[in-house]
Amino acid sequence: MGDHSETVQIDYDSDVISYEELLAEFWEGNRPTRPAPSRQYASAIFYADEEQRQAALASKQALEESVGVLYTRIVPLDRFYLAEEYHQHYHAKHGLTGGAACATGR
């Protein structure tokens, strides 16, 4: 289990929401001020190009100025593997709220 990170892939329309707005949403719900107990649960932002990398780094740095060190990695998107079917839309299948589809990124 330790050779992957559980992630969510977001497909979005940049005419509706910008990458910077997605980053703001990410930080609103995720402020890892302590290291993760394992790679499986590590905080990470994956970027597809240099523009996204720069935006992710800038957003992290801006937040660190107010909250201190953040243990979120900014890493290139390499491969993305969907989780098993029983993990897909887990919250919806179990009548829970606030969740996104689960996926496994490597």
C-alpha positions in Angstrom: 0.0 0.0 0.0 2.9 2.4 0.6 3.8 2.8 -3.1 0.9 5.1 -4.0 -1.0 8.2 -2.9 -4.7 8.4 -2.8 -5.8 11.4 -4.9 -8.7 13.0 -6.7 -8.4 14.0 -10.3 -10.5 17.1 -11.2 -11.5 17.8 -14.7 -12.6 21.4 -15.0 -13.6 24.1 -17.5 -11.3 27.0 -17.2 -14.0 29.2 -18.6 -16.1 28.4 -15.5 -13.4 28.2 -12.8 -9.7 29.0 -12.9 -6.8 26.9 -11.7 -6.1 29.6 -9.1 -9.7 29.3 -7.8 -9.3 25.5 -7.6 -6.1 26.0 -5.6 -7.9 28.4 -3.2 -10.6 25.7 -2.7 -7.8 23.1 -2.1 -6.2 25.2 0.6 -9.5 26.1 2.2 -10.0 22.4 3.0 -6.5 21.2 3.3 -3.8 22.8 5.4 -1.3 20.1 6.3 0.9 21.7 9.0 2.3 18.4 10.0 3.9 15.7 7.9 1.6 12.9 6.7 2.0 9.5 8.5 2.5 7.8 5.2 2.8 8.4 1.5 -0.7 7.1 1.0 -2.2 10.1 2.8 0.4 12.7 1.9 -0.9 16.1 0.7 0.0 16.9 -2.9 -0.9 19.1 -5.7 -0.2 17.7 -9.2 0.4 20.1 -12.1 0.1 19.5 -15.8 2.4 22.3 -17.0 4.8 25.0 -15.9 2.0 27.6 -15.5 0.2 25.4 -13.1 3.4 24.6 -11.3 4.1 28.3 -10.8 0.6 29.0 -9.6 0.7 26.1 -7.1 4.0 27.2 -5.7 2.9 30.8 -5.4 -0.4 29.8 -3.6 1.5 27.5 -1.2 4.1 30.2 -0.4 1.4 32.9 0.2 -0.4 30.6 2.6 2.8 29.7 4.4 3.4 33.3 5.2 0.3 33.3 7.4 0.2 29.7 8.8 3.8 28.5 8.7 5.3 25.5 6.9 2.9 23.4 4.8 3.7 19.8 4.1 2.1 19.7 0.7 4.2 18.5 -2.2 3.9 20.2 -5.6 4.7 17.5 -8.2 4.2 16.9 -11.9 1.3 14.8 -13.0 2.7 11.6 -14.3 0.1 8.9 -14.3 -3.3 8.6 -12.9 -5.0 5.3 -12.2 -8.7 5.0 -11.3 -9.4 3.2 -8.1 -11.4 0.0 -8.1 -15.1 0.4 -8.9 -16.2 0.0 -5.3 -14.2 3.1 -4.4 -15.7 5.2 -7.1 -18.3 7.7 -5.9 -18.0 6.2 -2.4 -19.8 9.0 -0.6 -22.7 9.0 -2.9 -23.0 5.2 -2.8 -23.1 5.2 1.0 -25.4 8.2 1.5 -22.6 10.4 2.7 -22.1 14.1 1.9 -19.0 16.2 1.1 -17.0 13.6 -0.7 -15.5 13.3 -4.2 -14.8 10.3 -6.2 -11.8 8.4 -4.9 -8.9 7.6 -7.2 -5.4 6.3 -6.9 -2.5 8.3 -8.3 1.1 7.0 -8.5 
